[in-house]
Amino acid sequence: MKEYPDALAYLYGLEKFGIVFGLENVQRILEILGNPQKHVKAVHIGGTNGKGSVASMLASILSEAGYRVGKYTSPHLVLFTERITVDKKEITEAEVAELTAEIRETIQREDPKRAFTFFDFTTALAYEYFRRQETDIAIVEVGLGGRLDSTNVIDPLVSIITNVGFDHMDYLGNTIAEIAREKAGIIKGGVPVVTGACDGAREIIEEIARGCKSPVYALGTDFGFKRQTAQVMSYTGPSMGLENVFVNLKGDHQLVNGTLALCAAELLKACGFPVEEGSIRKGLSRVKWPGRLEIVRERPTILLDGAHNMDGVQALVRFLEARFPEKRTILIFGAMKDKEYGKILDLLRPRADVIVLTRPANERGLLPEVMRECAGEAVVTEDVRSALSRARDVAGDRDLILVTGSLYLVGEARAIIDEVF
């Protein structure tokens, strides 16, 4: 339908305003709409890595318990509609078109000179959609940072800060302490905080939480897990213990994310959202989160992972060493301009027998020629399709093709893999 392409053209046209930190514009949009966020009960999730995974796990648990659950995440992999779901069903193209037109007309009528970003508008759209869908609860992922992120206009039932690592330093600061303060900006007065952060970052989160009189539940102190086998763990929480919990996402770091989701689920009981053990087990065993250690094809094995910072790539390397220690590996790598691509390639290069560099089709995408000196002997390709074709030509049935470095790269690859192979 024409209306949906027009809506996307309008939304993506807002990207010309780039990333603008601050809540004034999104608050004004929401005010014009009647403050839909005030009608939405929510869990707010920030952190450097694992936000989307924790959001998907918690949403899956709550859905299995019978609640009507909204989820707002970013970025999308293939389709814009992935960003906003209710009960695991994506918002429809018709709904995006209708809401975009309606919100746009309302803003132009009430405040025509107001400038706002893509993320301001889509966040307001998500909150309005959740209100109209009458969700019982919404799981909201921070876009970037926390304190000044467009999503930070809610008073959640629980706040989660997964971890704190180096990423987006141009915006958040050059030290863990500075980044932690930005992430901790989602903490609200009296609202419990669940965190997997450690050392200095955890100390700052606890300091800010004390100032807000918000209780902190820290991984390793107030709750924890033990790995039993791959994708299986035992969980010990503030008031509950579980054995042999299967998590349907690969990698030991997903056991950490599952533990954070479980602690949050426990805390939601006091907010009127009790969850039975059966719903927890079903939720974690059925959760899906594409593009994160996702095997999409065999013979050759094709693994997609959106790791784009040091912590994420270290988790990826640990998974490769455990799961594919001997496989000949063809690495397809592309990154955004603001990433530590040299350090990332230093981690990945020892695991790669062939390196294919490419560029995601994004204006922030880094030219592959820039990365060549960091990659050693490497093939340079102009786009993701060319990179996949080159990997296909050199890979045997028993080999591994690894696509990583950017969620944008992974999304492009995921959309066309069946065409190339």
C-alpha positions as CSV (number, residue, x, y, z in Angstrom):
1,M,0.0,0.0,0.0
2,K,1.2,3.5,-0.8
3,E,0.5,4.9,2.6
4,Y,3.1,2.7,4.3
5,P,6.0,3.6,2.0
6,D,5.0,7.3,2.4
7,A,5.0,6.8,6.2
8,L,8.5,5.2,6.1
9,A,9.8,8.0,3.8
10,Y,8.6,10.6,6.3
11,L,10.0,8.7,9.3
12,Y,13.4,8.1,7.7
13,G,13.5,11.7,6.5
14,L,13.6,12.7,10.2
15,E,17.0,11.1,10.4
16,K,18.5,14.3,8.9
17,F,18.2,15.7,12.4
18,G,20.6,12.9,13.6
19,I,20.9,12.0,17.2
20,V,19.7,14.8,19.4
21,F,19.9,14.2,23.2
22,G,17.2,15.7,25.3
23,L,13.6,15.0,26.3
24,E,12.0,18.3,25.5
25,N,10.9,17.4,22.0
26,V,9.6,13.9,22.7
27,Q,7.8,15.3,25.8
28,R,6.1,17.9,23.7
29,I,5.0,15.3,21.2
30,L,3.6,13.1,23.9
31,E,1.9,16.1,25.6
32,I,0.1,16.9,22.3
33,L,-1.0,13.3,22.1
34,G,-2.4,13.3,25.6
35,N,0.6,11.7,27.3
36,P,0.0,8.1,26.3
37,Q,3.1,7.0,28.2
38,K,1.3,7.8,31.5
39,H,-1.3,5.1,30.6
40,V,1.3,2.4,30.0
41,K,2.8,0.3,32.7
42,A,6.3,-0.5,31.7
43,V,9.7,-2.0,32.4
44,H,12.6,0.1,31.2
45,I,15.8,-1.6,30.0
46,G,19.2,0.1,29.5
47,G,22.8,-1.0,29.4
48,T,25.5,-1.5,26.9
49,N,24.8,-5.1,25.7
50,G,21.9,-7.5,26.1
51,K,19.1,-5.0,26.3
52,G,17.1,-6.5,23.4
53,S,17.7,-10.1,24.6
54,V,16.5,-9.3,28.2
55,A,13.5,-7.4,26.7
56,S,12.6,-10.4,24.6
57,M,13.0,-12.9,27.4
58,L,10.9,-10.9,29.9
59,A,8.3,-10.2,27.3
60,S,8.1,-13.9,26.4
61,I,7.8,-14.9,30.1
62,L,5.0,-12.4,30.7
63,S,3.2,-13.4,27.5
64,E,3.2,-17.0,28.5
65,A,1.7,-15.9,31.9
66,G,-1.3,-14.5,30.0
67,Y,-0.5,-10.8,30.0
68,R,-0.9,-8.6,27.0
69,V,2.7,-7.5,26.5
70,G,4.1,-4.7,24.3
71,K,7.7,-4.5,23.4
72,Y,9.7,-1.6,21.9
73,T,13.2,-2.3,20.7
74,S,15.8,-0.8,18.3
75,P,17.2,-1.0,15.7
76,H,15.3,-3.4,13.5
77,L,17.1,-6.0,11.5
78,V,15.0,-6.2,8.3
79,L,11.6,-4.5,8.8
80,F,10.6,-1.3,10.7
81,T,7.6,-3.2,12.1
82,E,10.0,-5.4,14.2
83,R,10.5,-2.5,16.6
84,I,7.0,-2.5,18.0
85,T,5.2,-5.7,19.0
86,V,2.2,-6.7,21.1
87,D,2.0,-10.3,22.2
88,K,5.0,-11.1,19.9
89,K,3.0,-9.8,16.8
90,E,4.5,-6.9,15.0
91,I,2.6,-3.7,14.4
92,T,1.1,-3.9,10.9
93,E,2.1,-1.7,8.0
94,A,-1.4,-0.2,7.9
95,E,-1.1,0.7,11.6
96,V,2.3,2.3,11.1
97,A,0.8,4.4,8.2
98,E,-2.3,5.4,10.1
99,L,-0.5,6.4,13.3
100,T,2.3,8.2,11.5
101,A,-0.2,10.3,9.5
102,E,-2.3,11.0,12.5
103,I,0.5,12.0,14.8
104,R,2.2,14.1,12.1
105,E,-1.0,16.0,11.4
106,T,-1.6,16.5,15.1
107,I,1.9,17.9,15.7
108,Q,1.6,20.2,12.6
109,R,-1.7,21.5,13.9
110,E,-0.6,22.1,17.5
111,D,3.1,22.9,17.2
112,P,4.1,23.3,13.5
113,K,7.6,24.7,14.2
114,R,8.6,21.8,16.5
115,A,11.6,19.9,15.2
116,F,12.2,16.3,16.4
117,T,14.2,13.2,15.5
118,F,13.3,9.9,14.0
119,F,13.6,8.3,17.4
120,D,11.5,11.0,19.1
121,F,8.7,10.3,16.7
122,T,8.9,6.5,16.7
123,T,9.1,6.4,20.5
124,A,5.9,8.5,20.8
125,L,4.3,6.3,18.2
126,A,5.1,3.2,20.2
127,Y,3.7,4.6,23.4
128,E,0.5,5.7,21.6
129,Y,0.2,2.2,20.0
130,F,0.6,0.5,23.4
131,R,-2.1,2.7,24.9
132,R,-4.5,1.9,22.0
133,Q,-3.7,-1.8,22.2
134,E,-4.5,-1.6,26.0
135,T,-1.3,-3.5,26.9
136,D,-1.1,-4.8,30.4
137,I,2.6,-4.0,30.4
138,A,5.2,-2.8,27.9
139,I,8.9,-3.7,27.8
140,V,10.9,-0.7,26.6
141,E,14.5,-0.8,25.5
142,V,16.6,2.4,25.7
143,G,17.9,3.5,22.3
144,L,21.2,5.1,23.3
145,G,22.5,6.0,26.8
146,G,19.6,6.5,29.2
147,R,19.4,9.8,30.9
148,L,18.5,11.8,27.8
149,D,17.2,9.0,25.6
150,S,13.7,9.6,24.1
151,T,12.3,6.5,25.9
152,N,13.2,8.0,29.3
153,V,9.8,9.7,29.8
154,I,8.1,6.8,31.7
155,D,7.8,5.9,35.4
156,P,8.5,2.2,35.1
157,L,7.6,-0.6,37.5
158,V,11.2,-1.9,37.3
159,S,14.4,-0.6,35.7
160,I,17.1,-2.9,34.4
161,I,20.6,-1.9,33.6
162,T,22.2,-4.9,32.0
163,N,25.9,-3.9,32.1
164,V,28.2,-1.0,31.3
165,G,30.9,-1.2,28.7
166,F,32.6,1.0,26.1
167,D,30.3,2.0,23.3
168,H,29.0,5.2,21.8
169,M,31.8,7.1,23.5
170,D,31.2,10.2,21.3
171,Y,27.9,10.6,23.1
172,L,28.2,9.0,26.5
173,G,31.8,9.7,27.6
174,N,35.2,8.1,27.5
175,T,35.3,6.4,30.9
176,I,33.2,3.6,32.4
177,A,32.2,6.1,35.2
178,E,30.8,8.6,32.7
179,I,29.0,6.0,30.7
180,A,27.5,4.4,33.9
181,R,26.1,7.8,34.9
182,E,24.3,8.2,31.6
183,K,22.9,4.6,31.8
184,A,21.8,5.2,35.4
185,G,19.8,8.2,34.3
186,I,16.8,5.8,33.8
187,I,16.6,5.2,37.6
188,K,13.4,6.7,39.0
189,G,12.5,7.5,42.6
190,G,11.6,4.3,44.6
191,V,11.6,2.1,41.5
192,P,13.7,-1.1,42.0
193,V,16.8,-1.5,39.8
194,V,18.1,-4.8,38.5
195,T,21.7,-4.8,37.2
196,G,24.4,-7.0,35.9
197,A,27.0,-4.2,36.0
198,C,30.1,-4.8,38.1
199,D,33.0,-2.9,39.8
200,G,33.0,0.8,39.4
201,A,29.9,0.9,37.1
202,R,27.9,-0.9,39.7
203,E,29.1,1.5,42.4
204,I,27.8,4.4,40.4
205,I,24.5,2.8,39.8
206,E,24.1,2.0,43.5
207,E,25.1,5.6,44.4
208,I,22.5,7.1,42.0
209,A,19.9,4.6,43.2
210,R,20.5,5.6,46.8
211,G,19.8,9.2,45.9
212,C,16.5,8.1,44.3
213,K,15.7,5.8,47.3
214,S,15.5,2.9,44.8
215,P,16.5,-0.6,45.9
216,V,19.2,-2.3,43.8
217,Y,19.3,-6.0,43.0
218,A,22.8,-6.8,41.8
219,L,23.8,-10.0,39.9
220,G,26.1,-12.1,42.0
221,T,25.0,-10.5,45.3
222,D,21.2,-10.5,45.4
223,F,20.5,-13.1,42.7
224,G,22.6,-15.3,40.4
225,F,22.9,-18.4,38.3
226,K,25.1,-21.4,37.6
227,R,25.7,-22.8,34.2
228,Q,24.7,-26.5,34.0
229,T,25.1,-27.2,30.3
230,A,25.0,-25.2,27.1
231,Q,21.8,-23.1,27.3
232,V,20.8,-24.6,30.7
233,M,21.2,-23.0,34.1
234,S,20.1,-23.0,37.7
235,Y,18.7,-19.7,39.1
236,T,18.7,-18.3,42.6
237,G,16.7,-15.2,43.1
238,P,15.5,-13.0,45.9
239,S,12.6,-15.3,46.6
240,M,12.8,-18.1,44.2
241,G,15.1,-20.9,43.0
242,L,14.9,-22.9,39.8
243,E,16.9,-25.8,38.4
244,N,17.4,-26.9,34.8
245,V,16.1,-23.7,33.1
246,F,16.6,-23.9,29.3
247,V,17.2,-20.6,27.5
248,N,16.5,-20.7,23.8
249,L,19.2,-18.2,22.9
250,K,22.8,-19.4,22.3
251,G,25.9,-18.3,24.3
252,D,26.7,-18.3,28.0
253,H,26.1,-14.5,28.0
254,Q,22.4,-15.3,27.4
255,L,22.3,-17.1,30.7
256,V,23.3,-13.9,32.3
257,N,20.6,-12.1,30.4
258,G,18.1,-14.7,31.3
259,T,19.0,-14.3,35.0
260,L,18.4,-10.5,34.8
261,A,15.0,-11.2,33.2
262,L,14.1,-13.7,35.9
263,C,15.0,-11.3,38.7
264,A,12.8,-8.6,37.1
265,A,10.0,-11.1,36.7
266,E,10.2,-11.8,40.5
267,L,10.0,-8.1,41.3
268,L,7.0,-7.6,39.1
269,K,5.0,-9.9,41.3
270,A,4.8,-7.1,43.9
271,C,3.5,-4.8,41.1
272,G,0.5,-7.0,40.3
273,F,2.1,-9.3,37.7
274,P,2.6,-12.7,39.3
275,V,4.2,-15.3,37.1
276,E,4.1,-19.1,37.7
277,E,7.1,-21.4,37.2
278,G,5.6,-23.0,34.1
279,S,5.3,-19.6,32.4
280,I,8.9,-18.8,33.2
281,R,10.1,-22.1,31.7
282,K,8.0,-21.8,28.6
283,G,8.9,-18.2,28.1
284,L,12.6,-18.8,28.2
285,S,12.5,-22.0,26.2
286,R,10.5,-20.3,23.4
287,V,12.1,-16.9,23.3
288,K,13.4,-15.7,19.9
289,W,15.7,-12.8,19.2
290,P,17.1,-12.9,15.6
291,G,20.5,-11.8,14.6
292,R,22.2,-12.8,17.9
293,L,24.3,-15.9,17.6
294,E,21.6,-17.1,15.1
295,I,22.4,-20.0,12.8
296,V,20.4,-19.4,9.6
297,R,21.8,-22.1,7.4
298,E,23.8,-25.3,7.3
299,R,26.3,-26.7,4.8
300,P,28.0,-24.3,5.1
301,T,27.0,-23.1,8.5
302,I,26.0,-19.4,8.4
303,L,26.1,-17.6,11.8
304,L,24.8,-14.1,12.2
305,D,25.7,-12.0,15.3
306,G,25.2,-8.3,15.8
307,A,28.2,-7.9,18.1
308,H,29.5,-4.3,17.5
309,N,31.6,-3.5,20.6
310,M,34.3,-5.2,22.6
311,D,32.1,-6.9,25.2
312,G,29.8,-8.2,22.5
313,V,32.7,-9.5,20.4
314,Q,34.4,-11.2,23.4
315,A,31.1,-13.1,24.0
316,L,31.0,-14.1,20.3
317,V,34.6,-15.3,20.4
318,R,33.9,-17.4,23.5
319,F,30.9,-19.0,21.7
320,L,33.0,-19.8,18.7
321,E,35.7,-21.4,20.8
322,A,33.1,-23.5,22.6
323,R,30.9,-24.4,19.7
324,F,33.1,-24.4,16.6
325,P,36.7,-24.8,17.8
326,E,38.0,-26.4,14.6
327,K,35.8,-25.1,11.8
328,R,37.4,-23.2,9.0
329,T,35.9,-19.8,9.2
330,I,35.1,-17.1,6.6
331,L,34.5,-13.8,8.4
332,I,32.3,-11.2,6.8
333,F,32.8,-8.0,8.7
334,G,31.4,-4.5,8.4
335,A,31.1,-1.7,11.0
336,M,29.8,1.8,11.7
337,K,32.2,4.7,11.7
338,D,32.1,5.3,15.4
339,K,33.1,1.7,16.5
340,E,36.4,0.4,17.7
341,Y,36.8,-1.7,14.5
342,G,40.6,-2.1,14.9
343,K,40.3,-3.6,18.4
344,I,37.4,-5.7,17.3
345,L,39.3,-7.1,14.3
346,D,42.2,-7.9,16.6
347,L,39.9,-10.2,18.5
348,L,38.3,-11.8,15.4
349,R,41.3,-12.1,13.2
350,P,42.8,-15.2,14.9
351,R,39.5,-17.0,14.4
352,A,39.2,-16.2,10.7
353,D,40.8,-18.2,7.8
354,V,39.4,-15.8,5.3
355,I,38.3,-12.2,5.9
356,V,35.8,-10.4,3.7
357,L,35.3,-6.7,4.5
358,T,32.2,-4.8,3.4
359,R,30.0,-1.8,4.2
360,P,26.5,-1.8,5.6
361,A,24.1,0.3,3.4
362,N,24.0,3.0,6.0
363,E,25.4,6.5,5.9
364,R,27.3,5.8,9.1
365,G,28.8,2.6,7.5
366,L,32.6,2.5,7.5
367,L,34.3,2.1,4.1
368,P,35.9,-1.3,4.0
369,E,39.2,0.2,2.6
370,V,39.6,2.0,5.9
371,M,39.7,-1.3,7.8
372,R,42.0,-3.2,5.4
373,E,45.2,-2.4,7.4
374,C,43.6,-3.7,10.6
375,A,42.4,-6.9,9.0
376,G,45.7,-8.2,7.5
377,E,45.1,-10.1,4.3
378,A,41.5,-9.4,3.4
379,V,39.0,-9.2,0.5
380,V,37.2,-5.9,0.1
381,T,33.7,-5.9,-1.3
382,E,31.4,-3.0,-2.1
383,D,28.2,-4.3,-0.5
384,V,26.7,-7.1,1.6
385,R,25.5,-9.1,-1.3
386,S,28.9,-9.1,-2.9
387,A,30.4,-10.2,0.4
388,L,28.0,-13.1,0.8
389,S,28.7,-14.1,-2.8
390,R,32.4,-14.1,-2.2
391,A,32.0,-16.1,1.0
392,R,29.8,-18.6,-0.8
393,D,32.4,-19.1,-3.5
394,V,35.3,-19.9,-1.1
395,A,33.3,-21.9,1.6
396,G,33.0,-25.6,1.7
397,D,30.0,-27.5,3.1
398,R,31.8,-28.0,6.4
399,D,32.9,-24.4,6.9
400,L,31.5,-21.6,8.9
401,I,30.5,-18.2,7.5
402,L,30.4,-15.6,10.3
403,V,28.6,-12.3,9.6
404,T,29.3,-9.8,12.3
405,G,30.3,-6.2,13.3
406,S,27.0,-4.4,13.0
407,L,23.3,-5.1,13.5
408,Y,22.7,-3.2,10.2
409,L,25.1,-5.6,8.4
410,V,23.4,-8.6,10.0
411,G,19.9,-7.3,9.0
412,E,21.0,-6.8,5.4
413,A,22.5,-10.3,5.2
414,R,19.5,-11.9,6.8
415,A,17.2,-10.4,4.2
416,I,19.1,-11.8,1.2
417,I,20.9,-15.0,2.3
418,D,18.3,-17.2,0.7
419,E,18.8,-15.4,-2.6
420,V,22.6,-15.8,-2.5
421,F,22.9,-19.4,-1.3
